[in-house]
Amino acid sequence: MSVEVEQETFTLEEILAATKESNKLILWNDEINTFDHVIFCLMHYLQYTEEEASKIAWTVHTKGKCTILEGSYTEMEVYRKILKSEGLTVSIE
């Protein structure tokens, strides 16, 4: 008598997605950067639309900070360095 067992398989991408901790990239308000520069950086590096980037810039201006991206620590660190090189104030939480 044989017993058939169904084996469940996962792709590497599915496994990594399931084990990945969520880290947040936070954009902070400052007195240095203009709305236009912040919007440009969000559109250029994070592929936000102009409307999305404008809403984020306004949220940062009025609330002091805004989560702009979530993902693995490594991914967030790459974007943090890019945006920091553009003069933006960013951190990872």
VOSEBA-485754 format. One record per residue: x, y, z of N, C-alpha, C, O, CB in turn; residue in three letters; residue number from 1. Coordinates in nm, 3 decimals, decimal comma, padded with zeros to 5 digits. Atoms other than C-alpha are relative to their C-alpha. Glycine has a CB too. Example, Ala and Ser with C-alpha at 12.3 -4.5 7.8 and 13.67 -1.06 7.14 Angstrom:
2
       nc1       nc2       nc3      cac1      cac2      cac3       cc1       cc2       cc3       oc1       oc2       oc3      cbc1      cbc2      cbc3   resn   resi
    00,089   -00,119    00,000    01,230   -00,450    00,780    00,090    00,120    00,000    00,194    00,118    00,066   -00,099    00,003    00,125    ALA      1
   -00,082   -00,119   -00,006    01,367   -00,106    00,714   -00,077    00,109    00,073   -00,026    00,220    00,090    00,041    00,046   -00,142    SER      2
//
This chain:
93
       nc1       nc2       nc3      cac1      cac2      cac3       cc1       cc2       cc3       oc1       oc2       oc3      cbc1      cbc2      cbc3   resn   resi
    00,083   -00,116    00,000    00,000    00,000    00,000    00,089    00,124    00,000    00,178    00,137    00,085   -00,096   -00,001    00,120    MET      1
   -00,079   -00,123    00,007    00,145    00,336   -00,102   -00,086    00,120    00,036   -00,206    00,125    00,008    00,060    00,017   -00,141    SER      2
    00,068   -00,123   -00,040    00,056    00,674    00,037    00,062    00,114   -00,078    00,183    00,134   -00,076    00,010    00,025    00,155    VAL      3
   -00,050   -00,115    00,075    00,084    00,977   -00,184   -00,009    00,124    00,088   -00,113    00,154    00,148   -00,081    00,021   -00,132    GLU      4
   -00,005   -00,124   -00,079    00,192    01,295   -00,011    00,024    00,115   -00,095    00,117    00,114   -00,176    00,112   -00,007    00,110    VAL      5
   -00,018   -00,118    00,086    00,149    01,628   -00,180    00,105    00,089    00,063    00,093    00,127    00,180   -00,135    00,078   -00,020    GLU      6
   -00,109   -00,084   -00,049    00,464    01,834   -00,145   -00,023    00,144   -00,045   -00,044    00,172   -00,163    00,136   -00,052   -00,050    GLN      7
    00,017   -00,142    00,030    00,430    02,210   -00,124    00,136    00,061   -00,026    00,230    00,039    00,051   -00,073    00,073    00,117    GLU      8
   -00,128   -00,063    00,033    00,706    02,409   -00,290   -00,016    00,152   -00,004   -00,123    00,205   -00,033    00,054   -00,053   -00,136    THR      9
   -00,002   -00,147    00,000    00,802    02,774   -00,264    00,119    00,048   -00,081    00,222   -00,019   -00,087    00,007    00,055    00,145    PHE     10
   -00,112   -00,061    00,070    01,017    02,997   -00,477    00,086    00,074    00,101    00,041    00,104    00,212   -00,050    00,097   -00,112    THR     11
   -00,089   -00,076   -00,088    01,315    03,175   -00,326   -00,061    00,136    00,032   -00,052    00,182    00,146    00,138    00,018   -00,065    LEU     12
    00,063   -00,130   -00,020    01,129    03,505   -00,371   -00,111   -00,008    00,106   -00,123    00,081    00,189   -00,057    00,054   -00,132    GLU     13
    00,107    00,017   -00,099    00,832    03,373   -00,170    00,056   -00,021    00,141    00,003    00,031    00,238   -00,090   -00,119   -00,040    GLU     14
   -00,063    00,025   -00,130    01,059    03,251    00,111    00,058    00,128    00,056    00,039    00,158    00,174    00,109   -00,108   -00,012    ILE     15
   -00,060   -00,125   -00,046    01,248    03,579    00,131   -00,106    00,102    00,040   -00,090    00,174    00,138    00,089    00,060   -00,108    LEU     16
    00,108   -00,094   -00,032    00,926    03,780    00,127   -00,064   -00,035    00,135   -00,102    00,054    00,211   -00,107   -00,001   -00,111    ALA     17
    00,063    00,044   -00,124    00,789    03,573    00,415    00,090    00,025    00,121    00,040    00,048    00,231   -00,036   -00,147   -00,008    ALA     18
   -00,091   -00,015   -00,114    01,101    03,609    00,631    00,052    00,143    00,016    00,118    00,174    00,114    00,117   -00,094   -00,016    THR     19
   -00,052   -00,138   -00,002    01,175    03,974    00,554   -00,068    00,082    00,107   -00,191    00,085    00,118   -00,020    00,067   -00,137    LYS     20
    00,054   -00,094   -00,097    01,135    04,217    00,837   -00,033    00,129   -00,073    00,036    00,168   -00,167    00,100    00,025    00,117    GLU     21
    00,038   -00,125    00,062    00,961    04,537    00,746    00,069    00,117    00,070    00,054    00,135    00,191   -00,153    00,017    00,002    SER     22
   -00,067   -00,120   -00,049    01,171    04,849    00,790   -00,058    00,119   -00,075   -00,094    00,108   -00,192    00,155   -00,008   -00,017    ASN     23
    00,059   -00,120    00,059    01,046    05,201    00,724    00,107    00,104   -00,025    00,192    00,130    00,060   -00,111    00,056    00,090    LYS     24
   -00,085   -00,113    00,033    01,232    05,478    00,547   -00,081    00,126    00,030   -00,188    00,147   -00,028    00,049   -00,004   -00,151    LEU     25
    00,071   -00,119   -00,047    01,131    05,805    00,714    00,066    00,125   -00,056    00,188    00,142   -00,046   -00,003    00,005    00,155    ILE     26
   -00,047   -00,131    00,047    01,164    06,147    00,552   -00,041    00,104    00,104   -00,158    00,112    00,142   -00,060    00,036   -00,143    LEU     27
    00,021   -00,099   -00,106    01,199    06,429    00,807   -00,002    00,141   -00,058    00,062    00,170   -00,159    00,109   -00,011    00,107    TRP     28
    00,005   -00,140    00,037    01,117    06,796    00,777    00,132    00,067    00,038    00,194    00,032    00,138   -00,120    00,072    00,069    ASN     29
   -00,118   -00,081   -00,032    01,409    07,039    00,767   -00,021    00,139   -00,055   -00,118    00,165   -00,127    00,129   -00,063   -00,058    ASP     30
    00,010   -00,140    00,045    01,466    07,405    00,701    00,088    00,027   -00,121    00,108    00,143   -00,159    00,037    00,094    00,114    GLU     31
   -00,098   -00,015    00,108    01,706    07,342    00,413   -00,061   -00,025   -00,138   -00,043    00,054   -00,230    00,116   -00,094    00,022    ILE     32
    00,048    00,044    00,132    01,525    07,162    00,130   -00,131    00,066   -00,039   -00,220    00,085    00,044   -00,016   -00,149   -00,002    ASN     33
    00,123   -00,058    00,053    01,261    07,320   -00,089   -00,100   -00,111   -00,034   -00,062   -00,227   -00,050    00,030    00,088   -00,125    THR     34
    00,101    00,094    00,043    00,934    07,152   -00,178    00,038   -00,059   -00,136    00,027   -00,180   -00,157   -00,138    00,068   -00,008    PHE     35
   -00,035    00,046    00,134    01,052    07,132   -00,539    00,110   -00,106    00,003    00,104   -00,204   -00,071    00,043    00,117   -00,086    ASP     36
   -00,111    00,096   -00,007    01,374    06,951   -00,444   -00,048   -00,134    00,058   -00,011   -00,240    00,008    00,115    00,057    00,085    HIS     37
    00,053    00,122   -00,061    01,193    06,701   -00,220   -00,085   -00,076   -00,101   -00,070   -00,197   -00,118   -00,082    00,033    00,127    VAL     38
    00,087    00,062    00,100    00,933    06,633   -00,488    00,083   -00,061   -00,112    00,056   -00,174   -00,155   -00,099    00,104   -00,058    ILE     39
   -00,088    00,053    00,105    01,203    06,592   -00,754    00,065   -00,131    00,045    00,065   -00,230   -00,029    00,108    00,105   -00,037    PHE     40
   -00,069    00,119   -00,049    01,394    06,340   -00,539   -00,095   -00,119    00,013   -00,060   -00,231   -00,024    00,067    00,028    00,135    CYS     41
    00,098    00,108   -00,014    01,082    06,137   -00,459   -00,042   -00,057   -00,134   -00,061   -00,178   -00,149   -00,121    00,049    00,076    LEU     42
    00,038    00,045    00,135    00,987    06,122   -00,826    00,116   -00,071   -00,068    00,098   -00,176   -00,130   -00,048    00,120   -00,085    MET     43
   -00,116    00,051    00,071    01,338    06,057   -00,955    00,049   -00,133    00,057    00,076   -00,227   -00,018    00,112    00,101    00,004    HIS     44
   -00,060    00,118   -00,062    01,460    05,796   -00,705   -00,101   -00,106    00,044   -00,068   -00,225    00,046    00,080    00,042    00,117    TYR     45
    00,100    00,095   -00,048    01,137    05,636   -00,577   -00,116   -00,019   -00,096   -00,209   -00,094   -00,067   -00,052    00,044    00,133    LEU     46
    00,100    00,012    00,106    00,926    05,670   -00,892   -00,142    00,035    00,045   -00,239   -00,022   -00,004    00,001   -00,139   -00,053    GLN     47
    00,131   -00,052   -00,036    00,640    05,851   -00,717   -00,048    00,092   -00,112    00,033    00,153   -00,182    00,004    00,074    00,136    TYR     48
    00,055   -00,098    00,092    00,406    06,051   -00,936    00,017    00,138    00,062    00,046    00,150    00,182   -00,150   -00,029   -00,034    THR     49
   -00,012   -00,136   -00,053    00,417    06,428   -00,900   -00,104    00,025    00,110   -00,074    00,089    00,211   -00,016    00,103   -00,112    GLU     50
    00,106   -00,017   -00,100    00,086    06,420   -00,711    00,035   -00,072    00,130    00,017   -00,016    00,239   -00,134   -00,051   -00,056    GLU     51
   -00,039    00,075   -00,120    00,208    06,149   -00,471    00,114    00,069    00,074    00,111    00,082    00,197    00,041   -00,144   -00,038    GLU     52
   -00,115   -00,066   -00,060    00,537    06,327   -00,412   -00,040    00,131    00,068    00,012    00,165    00,174    00,108    00,027   -00,106    ALA     53
    00,049   -00,125   -00,058    00,356    06,655   -00,347   -00,072   -00,025    00,132   -00,055    00,049    00,229   -00,093    00,073   -00,098    SER     54
    00,072    00,035   -00,123    00,131    06,490   -00,088    00,099   -00,038    00,112    00,081    00,002    00,227   -00,099   -00,117   -00,026    LYS     55
   -00,102    00,038   -00,098    00,434    06,338    00,087    00,072    00,125    00,051    00,091    00,140    00,172    00,101   -00,099   -00,061    ILE     56
   -00,070   -00,122   -00,039    00,616    06,673    00,087   -00,087    00,084    00,094   -00,037    00,140    00,192    00,039    00,083   -00,124    ALA     57
    00,090   -00,077   -00,085    00,311    06,843    00,238   -00,016   -00,067    00,137   -00,019    00,002    00,239   -00,138    00,015   -00,068    TRP     58
    00,009    00,073   -00,126    00,276    06,570    00,504    00,125    00,023    00,085    00,115    00,047    00,206   -00,020   -00,151   -00,026    THR     59
   -00,125   -00,025   -00,072    00,643    06,611    00,598    00,002    00,142    00,055    00,043    00,165    00,169    00,122   -00,023   -00,093    VAL     60
    00,002   -00,140   -00,043    00,599    06,988    00,617   -00,094    00,022    00,119   -00,061    00,096    00,211   -00,043    00,090   -00,117    HIS     61
    00,100   -00,025   -00,104    00,288    06,972    00,837    00,014   -00,090    00,122   -00,018   -00,048    00,234   -00,137   -00,016   -00,057    THR     62
   -00,009    00,094   -00,111    00,357    06,665    01,051    00,142   -00,025    00,049    00,162   -00,088    00,153   -00,062   -00,130   -00,039    LYS     63
   -00,139    00,015   -00,042    00,737    06,673    01,067    00,072   -00,121   -00,057    00,195   -00,123   -00,063    00,005   -00,008    00,146    GLY     64
   -00,061    00,119    00,060    00,793    06,332    00,909   -00,105   -00,081   -00,075   -00,225   -00,060   -00,058    00,068   -00,086    00,108    LYS     65
    00,091    00,086    00,076    00,645    06,073    00,675    00,076   -00,126   -00,041    00,191   -00,120   -00,083   -00,057    00,074   -00,125    CYS     66
   -00,056    00,124    00,051    00,711    05,708    00,595   -00,012    00,004   -00,152   -00,122    00,022   -00,205   -00,072   -00,127    00,060    THR     67
    00,003   -00,010    00,146    00,808    05,705    00,228    00,023   -00,134   -00,069   -00,001   -00,147   -00,189    00,104    00,098   -00,047    ILE     68
   -00,027    00,131    00,061    00,904    05,339    00,173    00,011   -00,103    00,111    00,055   -00,072    00,221    00,129    00,003   -00,086    LEU     69
   -00,016    00,111   -00,094    00,892    05,002    00,349    00,061   -00,118   -00,072    00,034   -00,142   -00,190   -00,136   -00,040    00,064    GLU     70
   -00,062    00,118    00,058    01,100    04,692    00,291    00,112   -00,051    00,088    00,118   -00,020    00,207    00,053    00,029   -00,139    GLY     71
   -00,112    00,056   -00,075    01,412    04,507    00,395    00,096    00,111    00,042    00,100    00,218   -00,018    00,074   -00,107   -00,083    SER     72
   -00,095   -00,100   -00,049    01,679    04,690    00,592    00,101    00,036   -00,110    00,133    00,153   -00,128    00,073   -00,053    00,125    TYR     73
   -00,100   -00,025    00,105    01,928    04,651    00,306   -00,055    00,092   -00,107    00,013    00,186   -00,151    00,045   -00,132   -00,063    THR     74
    00,063   -00,085    00,102    01,688    04,803    00,054   -00,020    00,142    00,052    00,007    00,239   -00,019   -00,135   -00,058   -00,044    GLU     75
    00,023   -00,132   -00,058    01,599    05,090    00,289    00,131    00,076    00,016    00,135    00,198   -00,002   -00,071   -00,012    00,135    MET     76
   -00,131   -00,064   -00,017    01,968    05,159    00,356    00,052    00,056   -00,133    00,112    00,163   -00,135    00,102   -00,100    00,059    GLU     77
   -00,041   -00,049    00,132    02,037    05,193   -00,017   -00,072    00,132   -00,031   -00,008    00,229   -00,071   -00,031   -00,106   -00,110    VAL     78
    00,076   -00,122    00,028    01,758    05,449   -00,057    00,034    00,111    00,099    00,035    00,229    00,061   -00,149   -00,028    00,005    TYR     79
   -00,039   -00,101   -00,098    01,858    05,627    00,266    00,128    00,072   -00,045    00,137    00,194   -00,037    00,021   -00,064    00,139    ARG     80
   -00,127   -00,060    00,045    02,211    05,681    00,131   -00,020    00,087   -00,123    00,039    00,195   -00,134    00,103   -00,110   -00,029    LYS     81
    00,026   -00,079    00,123    02,083    05,802   -00,206   -00,065    00,133    00,037   -00,020    00,238   -00,008   -00,091   -00,080   -00,098    ILE     82
    00,072   -00,123   -00,035    01,840    06,052   -00,054    00,084    00,091    00,088    00,076    00,213    00,077   -00,131   -00,033    00,070    LEU     83
   -00,089   -00,081   -00,083    02,093    06,165    00,205    00,102    00,074   -00,086    00,136    00,188   -00,058    00,072   -00,089    00,104    LYS     84
   -00,097   -00,065    00,090    02,341    06,236   -00,076   -00,062    00,119   -00,074    00,008    00,207   -00,122    00,054   -00,102   -00,102    SER     85
    00,073   -00,112    00,061    02,073    06,468   -00,218   -00,033    00,108    00,102   -00,095    00,209    00,068   -00,129   -00,051   -00,066    GLU     86
    00,020   -00,100   -00,104    02,061    06,655    00,113   -00,125   -00,019    00,082   -00,153    00,062    00,171   -00,004    00,133   -00,061    GLY     87
    00,122    00,023   -00,077    01,735    06,507    00,246    00,035   -00,062    00,134    00,137   -00,130    00,149   -00,097   -00,092   -00,078    LEU     88
   -00,018    00,057   -00,133    01,703    06,411    00,611   -00,088   -00,124    00,008   -00,211   -00,115    00,010   -00,036    00,104    00,113    THR     89
    00,071    00,127    00,002    01,608    06,043    00,623    00,058   -00,094    00,106    00,176   -00,085    00,141    00,007   -00,066   -00,140    VAL     90
   -00,044    00,100   -00,096    01,625    05,760    00,874   -00,078   -00,129   -00,023   -00,178   -00,131   -00,095   -00,018    00,050    00,146    SER     91
    00,067    00,131    00,010    01,528    05,394    00,903   -00,052   -00,037    00,138    00,021   -00,029    00,237    00,096   -00,111   -00,055    ILE     92
    00,060    00,047   -00,125    01,291    05,269    01,172   -00,048   -00,142   -00,019   -00,102   -00,202    00,074   -00,118    00,091    00,045    GLU     93
//
